[in-house]
């Protein structure tokens, strides 16, 4: 049986109603007549200034001054721009469309005139850098001026936010007279999307690009190759996508899902054609977003090696792409044939992506196969490096020279520091901030992207209705509180920190809408880290501006987390607890993952540790309780190459399918129930078991732990219920 899940439609309706009520309660900006200068953040306010009078802008601008009066934008308000300037025309059209979609107001394109919104693309000494702008609102009209199209675009985004302080269609929207002089703190304000572990549609990527643009994020790092798939069409090597883009998912359900054409388990995957990539690159560019492709090397290369076995360095190449997660040992060879392949791939990649940077990965390259390969050992000797780590440095430096010769720059994860850093490489620091600190002290540029603070595949909140993801909680406030100015660096060294980036790895995020859920609203905090001045840091002020931002998400249909409305979820019946409301017995690799079944429709989500399927039901009142009922699912163990494998706990089973043991006051305490588990058919999500409980009184902690003979498969608890006499 499958327990009924909360009606998301009903929950979302209540969420919309609460957002609307929150926005309606905000004081209208019509009343703003304060002439004081508003600081870039909300941490301090001049005497008499009300926090509600400060516009809900995210990211908050560098300088804002509220002045006397207001300007009303209504149906038919003129929108003036240089018709001979294609960039200005495009930006004006984008802005007008946003205003119509969110406020129902039609702006009229016409030259000049009073009481108009005027876009000025000119060499404006008051606009700072290519992304800076000045926005002036007076009772006579609105003017946005910028020296570059990017600044003009961001100026219109800020004006649109001024027009969407509340939600819904209106006959006119009043905005306060003000002046904003704005420019970003960092040049790189990025988001990484992993399209390898789970594939997203072109339309969804466009949705994310639009949402990024509205947050003033300007880099999409696109993770296109890895062990579990190759997603980029390379015409010279068609097997990369013919073979390398497809796999059989983990689990017995997938093994029994037979494709009638091949009579083999159905393959999962997909890839992006070069035509689709060109379309996405152009779409991003029109929104001031650069797409930086990531082509992994020398590790995370299984998909490429399955397609072309001669690329590998092991004695035996893999014959199929794995549906498992973790770190695999397959590394590219270091011979001339492999470098010819890499250069061919990068040549086609550079033809598709005009970005200055090409990301080459460089992370998690396990050297076991290099250590045992006679050819690799001979290569180490011939190029005169000390060991396998140094060979990776030599490998990356050779790739960097090729990229530099074609006018591009190399960026890689912080492991490229190992074995000697490439001369002009930029470092993306994910293992904390130490990689960025080391790089900056050595004179190299760096982007801060540390786990867990900027890893958006970690869950945003506790709760049984949360989508799947890594088990640790990284909240909106956790993201906002991250400091992108490492104290270990001097002021000069900090200039090498060129930006911040959040990453969305999708091992545990199968549905593409849940990618949006994982990103938003945390991307709003990321945007403020990347754009607003350091002195503006003020979490309370940021959170005060969030209701209006959530209203914009709703108006545009953007998938996003509604965890702040978690209290709206209908409660479970008395006595039932979901796995997300229990405490894992240890903190080893806690995951919140979907089960493998059913193949069609919604899948249950389990919070657990694959290393030790064990939970603590805290403070259970056992007085009058005679039975316990549990609902559990059978999960595939698909983490053989991760740290989980080193921490597996096995508890001997007495029946063919294992048991759920219930212990009193600790996992080594008295056994008060043993529930044998049934055999579960491959496409059945959940099994229900019920058993008597040895009579107890008072409040106790219960340990609920599954026995198992081997790690694969294993039972995971979904819900547990204490049943009274």
C-alpha positions, 0 to 999 in steps of 0.5 A, a space after each residue: 500500500 501507499 500512504 496518501 500524500 498531502 494534496 499539493 494543489 490544496 496546500 499551494 492554494 493556501 500558500 498563495 492566499 497567505 502570500 497574498 495576505 502578507 503582501 497586502 499587509 505591506 504599507 503601500 509605497 504611495 506613502 513614501 515621502 522620506 528624503 533621507 538616503 537609505 543604506 544599502 542594507 536594512 541594518 540601520 535606518 535614519 531617524 523617522 525612517 520606517 522599514 516598510 518604506 524601504 522597497 523590497 528589492 533583491 539583491 538590494 542596490 549599492 546606493 538608494 535615496 528615497 525622495 519626495 513624490 511618486 510616479 504612477 505606471 499605468 496602462 499605456 505608460 510610454 516606454 522610450 528607447 533608441 529604436 536604432 539600438 537593437 540591444 535597447 529594443 530587446 531589453 525594452 521588450 523583455 521589460 514590457 513583457 515582465 510588467 504585463 505578465 505580473 501586473 497586467 499593464 501594457 506599456 506603449 513603445 514611443 519616442 520621447 515624451 513626458 511621463 515616460 519610462 526612458 531607457 538610455 544606453 550611453 557612455 554614462 560616467 555615473 554608471 559603474 562598469 558594464 553591469 552598473 546602472 542609474 535609476 531615477 524616478 521623479 513625479 515626471 517619469 523614470 529614467 534608466 541609464 547605463 554604459 553597457 546593455 547589461 547595466 541597462 538590463 539590470 536597471 529594468 529588473 530593478 524597476 520591475 521589482 519596484 512595480 511588483 512590491 505587491 501582487 496581482 493586476 492593477 490599473 496603476 502602480 505607484 512607485 516612490 521618487 528615488 535615485 539608485 546608483 548600482 553595480 555588483 560586488 562580484 563579477 561572477 554570480 553563478 549557479 551550477 546545474 547538474 544535467 548528468 545525474 538527472 536530465 532536464 528539458 531545454 524548456 526547463 533550462 530556459 525557465 532557470 535562465 529567466 529566473 536567474 536573470 531576475 535575481 541578477 545572477 550571470 553565470 550558469 555552469 552547466 555540468 554536462 559530462 560525468 560517470 553517469 552520462 554524457 549530455 553534449 552532442 560531439 559530432 566527431 564522436 557520436 557514440 558519446 551520446 549514442 551510448 554514453 547518454 543512456 543508462 539503466 537506473 539502479 534498483 529491481 524496478 528498473 531491471 523489470 521495466 523491459 523495453 518492448 523494442 529491445 527486450 532489455 531494461 529500459 534506458 534512461 537519459 538524453 542529451 542536448 543537440 548542438 542546435 539546442 545548445 546554440 539556442 540556449 547560449 543565445 537565450 542566456 546571452 540575451 539575459 546577460 548570462 554566460 553559460 560555462 560548460 563543464 567537461 570533466 577530466 581526468 576523472 568522472 570519465 566512465 560514460 566516455 570510456 564506455 563509449 570509446 574504451 580506448 580512452 581508459 587507463 584501466 586493464 579492463 574498460 567498463 561495458 555499461 554506464 552505472 546507475 550508482 552514485 559515488 566516485 568511480 576509479 575510471 580515469 582518462 589515459 594520458 597518451 596522445 590519442 586521448 589528448 587528441 580526443 580531448 582537444 577535438 571535444 574542446 574544439 567543438 565545445 568552444 564553437 558552441 560556448 563563447 564563454 571566456 572560461 571552460 570548466 574542466 572539473 579535475 575533482 575526485 580523480 582516484 588514481 588507483 588505475 593510474 598506479 597499476 597501469 604500466 603505460 601511465 607509469 611510463 608516462 610519469 617517467 617520460 614527462 619527468 613528474 614525481 607521481 600520479 598526483 603530479 601527472 594530473 597537474 601535468 595533464 591539466 596544464 597541457 589542457 590549459 595550454 590548448 585552451 589558452 591558445 584558443 583565447 579561453 581560460 581554464 577553471 576547475 574544482 580545487 583539486 586542480 591545485 594538487 600536483 602543481 596548479 596550472 599557470 593561469 587557472 581559476 579555482 572553484 573552491 568546493 571543499 570549504 574555502 581553503 582552495 580559494 584561499 590557497 589560490 588567492 595567496 598564489 595570485 590566482 583568481 577563485 570562485 567560492 562554491 563551498 559545501 555545504 553552504 552553497 550546495 543547493 542539493 541539501 534540503 532547505 528544511 525539516 518536514 515530511 513533505 520536503 522533496 528528496 535531497 541530501 539529508 543535511 539542512 541548509 536554510 535560506 539564512 544559512 546561505 545568507 550568512 555565508 561570508 564571501 570575504 575570507 578573513 585569512 586573506 589580505 585586502 589585496 588577496 581578496 581581489 582574487 575572489 571573483 565571485 560566488 556560486 551555488 551548485 545543484 547536484 542531482 543524484 537525489 533530485 530526479 524531477 526537474 521541478 524539484 531542481 527549481 524547488 532546491 534553488 529558490 528561494 535560496 538563490 535570492 540569498 546567493 544573489 545578495 551575497 554576489 551583488 550587494 556591498 559587504 556593509 549591507 549584510 543584514 539578514 533581518 532586512 533581507 527576510 523582511 524583503 522576501 515576501 514580495 520576492 515569493 510573490 514574484 515567484 508565484 506570479 511567474 509560476 516558478 517552482 520554489 520551496 514553500 517550506 515557510 508554509 509547512 504548517 499548512 500541510 495536513 497533519 498525519 493521524 495521531 501517533 504516526 511519524 514520518 521518517 523525516 520526523 524521526 532521528 537517524 541513529 547516526 549522522 553518516 551520509 544522511 539522505 532524503 531520497 525517492 524510492 525506486 517505485 512506482 515507475 509511474 507517478 509519485 514516489 515516496 521519500 525516505 530520510 535515512 542513512 544507507 550505511 545504517 537503516 536505523 531511526 530513533 522515535 524520541 519520547 514515545 508515550 507507551 502507556 496503553 500501546 499494544 501494537 506498532 505498525 510500520 510502512 517501509 520501502 525497499 531501496 537499492 544500495 547504489 553507493 558502492 564507491 562513496 564514503 557510505 561503503 566504509 561505514 555500513 552496519 549489518 545486523 543479522 536477519 532471521 527471516 528471508 526478507 529481514 525484520 524491523 526490530 524495536 528496542 527500548 531506550 537504545 539500539 542495544 536495549 530490550 527488544 520489545 517487537 520484531 516485525 518480519 518483512 514481506 517479499 516486495 514486488 519490484 514495482 510496489 513502493 511500500 509494504 505495511 507490517 504490524 505486530 504486538 508490542 510488549 506492554 510498557 508504561 511511561 515515556 521512552 525512546 524507541 530504536 527502530 532498526 532493520 536487519 539485513 544480510 547484505 547492503 543491497 537492497 535494504 529496507 527504509 522506514 517511511 512511517 511508524 504508528 503506535 497503536 493503542 489497546 
